[in-house]
Amino acid sequence: MYYDNDEFISALAARIKELRLERGWTQMKMVREFGYYLSHWQNIESGKKMSLETLLRVANTFDVNVDELIGHIKRRKGIGFGSKGYYLQDILPPKRKPNREGTANRKSPR
């Protein structure tokens, strides 16, 4: 199982906006009372900008565990690595199906 970077950021941004709206807070409140720059907060909610430091600050702002921000984000089936969408199944050769004798089919030398 793995996380897709773009899906993760998009789901995280949506969750942050959802928490803000649940509390009845405006983006201007985030600026005035919590010290965010408006453009930075808009980038957070649109998924354009999110560092680990920002993630922790947002969790502290809402007084929630980080798990409440990311715990709902779904993982994809398969083996993956990297943060920009490079997945093992995309770079590894396909597995060969075993033949009746239980060994992998191999091309015979010519």
C-alpha positions as a Markdown table, in Angstrom:
| # | Residue | x | y | z |
|---|---|---|---|---|
| 1 | Met | 0.0 | 0.0 | 0.0 |
| 2 | Tyr | 1.2 | 3.5 | -0.7 |
| 3 | Tyr | 0.1 | 7.1 | -0.7 |
| 4 | Asp | -0.2 | 9.1 | -3.9 |
| 5 | Asn | 1.5 | 12.5 | -3.4 |
| 6 | Asp | -1.1 | 14.5 | -5.2 |
| 7 | Glu | -4.1 | 12.7 | -3.7 |
| 8 | Phe | -2.5 | 13.0 | -0.2 |
| 9 | Ile | -2.0 | 16.8 | -0.5 |
| 10 | Ser | -5.4 | 17.3 | -2.0 |
| 11 | Ala | -7.1 | 15.3 | 0.8 |
| 12 | Leu | -5.1 | 17.1 | 3.5 |
| 13 | Ala | -6.0 | 20.5 | 2.1 |
| 14 | Ala | -9.7 | 19.6 | 2.0 |
| 15 | Arg | -9.5 | 18.3 | 5.6 |
| 16 | Ile | -7.9 | 21.5 | 6.8 |
| 17 | Lys | -10.6 | 23.6 | 5.1 |
| 18 | Glu | -13.3 | 21.4 | 6.5 |
| 19 | Leu | -11.9 | 21.9 | 10.1 |
| 20 | Arg | -11.9 | 25.6 | 9.6 |
| 21 | Leu | -15.4 | 25.7 | 8.3 |
| 22 | Glu | -16.7 | 23.4 | 11.1 |
| 23 | Arg | -15.4 | 26.0 | 13.6 |
| 24 | Gly | -17.0 | 28.8 | 11.7 |
| 25 | Trp | -13.7 | 30.5 | 11.1 |
| 26 | Thr | -12.9 | 32.6 | 8.1 |
| 27 | Gln | -9.7 | 32.9 | 6.3 |
| 28 | Met | -9.3 | 36.4 | 7.7 |
| 29 | Lys | -9.6 | 34.9 | 11.2 |
| 30 | Met | -6.6 | 32.7 | 10.4 |
| 31 | Val | -4.7 | 35.8 | 9.5 |
| 32 | Arg | -5.8 | 38.1 | 12.3 |
| 33 | Glu | -5.9 | 35.7 | 15.2 |
| 34 | Phe | -3.4 | 33.0 | 14.3 |
| 35 | Gly | -0.8 | 35.0 | 12.4 |
| 36 | Tyr | -0.9 | 33.3 | 9.0 |
| 37 | Tyr | -0.4 | 35.3 | 5.8 |
| 38 | Leu | -3.6 | 35.2 | 3.7 |
| 39 | Ser | -1.7 | 34.0 | 0.6 |
| 40 | His | 0.0 | 31.3 | 2.7 |
| 41 | Trp | -3.4 | 30.1 | 4.2 |
| 42 | Gln | -4.9 | 30.1 | 0.7 |
| 43 | Asn | -2.0 | 28.0 | -0.5 |
| 44 | Ile | -2.5 | 25.5 | 2.4 |
| 45 | Glu | -6.2 | 25.1 | 1.6 |
| 46 | Ser | -5.6 | 24.7 | -2.1 |
| 47 | Gly | -2.9 | 22.1 | -1.5 |
| 48 | Lys | -0.2 | 24.2 | -3.1 |
| 49 | Lys | 2.1 | 24.6 | 0.0 |
| 50 | Met | 2.5 | 22.2 | 2.9 |
| 51 | Ser | 5.7 | 21.5 | 4.7 |
| 52 | Leu | 6.0 | 19.4 | 7.8 |
| 53 | Glu | 6.4 | 22.6 | 9.9 |
| 54 | Thr | 3.2 | 24.0 | 8.4 |
| 55 | Leu | 1.4 | 20.7 | 9.1 |
| 56 | Leu | 2.4 | 20.8 | 12.7 |
| 57 | Arg | 1.4 | 24.5 | 13.0 |
| 58 | Val | -2.0 | 23.8 | 11.5 |
| 59 | Ala | -2.5 | 20.9 | 14.0 |
| 60 | Asn | -1.6 | 23.2 | 16.8 |
| 61 | Thr | -3.9 | 25.9 | 15.5 |
| 62 | Phe | -6.9 | 23.6 | 15.5 |
| 63 | Asp | -5.7 | 21.8 | 18.7 |
| 64 | Val | -5.9 | 18.4 | 17.0 |
| 65 | Asn | -3.6 | 15.5 | 16.7 |
| 66 | Val | -1.8 | 15.2 | 13.3 |
| 67 | Asp | -3.7 | 11.9 | 12.9 |
| 68 | Glu | -7.0 | 13.9 | 12.8 |
| 69 | Leu | -5.5 | 15.7 | 9.8 |
| 70 | Ile | -4.1 | 12.8 | 7.9 |
| 71 | Gly | -5.8 | 9.7 | 9.4 |
| 72 | His | -8.6 | 9.6 | 6.9 |
| 73 | Ile | -6.4 | 9.7 | 3.8 |
| 74 | Lys | -6.7 | 6.6 | 1.7 |
| 75 | Arg | -3.8 | 4.5 | 0.5 |
| 76 | Arg | -3.6 | 2.8 | -2.9 |
| 77 | Lys | -3.0 | -0.9 | -3.3 |
| 78 | Gly | 0.4 | -1.9 | -4.6 |
| 79 | Ile | 4.0 | -1.2 | -3.8 |
| 80 | Gly | 5.2 | 2.4 | -4.1 |
| 81 | Phe | 8.1 | 4.6 | -3.2 |
| 82 | Gly | 9.1 | 8.2 | -3.6 |
| 83 | Ser | 7.0 | 11.3 | -3.3 |
| 84 | Lys | 6.4 | 12.2 | -7.0 |
| 85 | Gly | 4.6 | 9.2 | -8.2 |
| 86 | Tyr | 7.4 | 6.7 | -8.9 |
| 87 | Tyr | 6.0 | 3.3 | -8.1 |
| 88 | Leu | 7.8 | 0.0 | -8.2 |
| 89 | Gln | 5.1 | -1.7 | -10.3 |
| 90 | Asp | 5.8 | 1.0 | -13.0 |
| 91 | Ile | 9.6 | 0.3 | -13.2 |
| 92 | Leu | 9.9 | -3.4 | -12.4 |
| 93 | Pro | 9.5 | -5.9 | -15.2 |
| 94 | Pro | 6.2 | -7.9 | -15.0 |
| 95 | Lys | 6.4 | -11.2 | -13.2 |
| 96 | Arg | 6.4 | -14.3 | -15.4 |
| 97 | Lys | 3.6 | -16.8 | -15.0 |
| 98 | Pro | 4.8 | -20.3 | -14.0 |
| 99 | Asn | 4.3 | -23.0 | -16.5 |
| 100 | Arg | 2.8 | -26.4 | -15.7 |
| 101 | Glu | 6.1 | -27.6 | -14.1 |
| 102 | Gly | 6.1 | -24.7 | -11.7 |
| 103 | Thr | 9.0 | -22.8 | -13.3 |
| 104 | Ala | 8.7 | -19.5 | -15.0 |
| 105 | Asn | 8.3 | -19.4 | -18.8 |
| 106 | Arg | 11.5 | -18.4 | -20.3 |
| 107 | Lys | 12.3 | -17.7 | -23.9 |
| 108 | Ser | 14.5 | -20.4 | -25.3 |
| 109 | Pro | 17.8 | -19.4 | -26.8 |
| 110 | Arg | 18.0 | -19.4 | -30.6 |
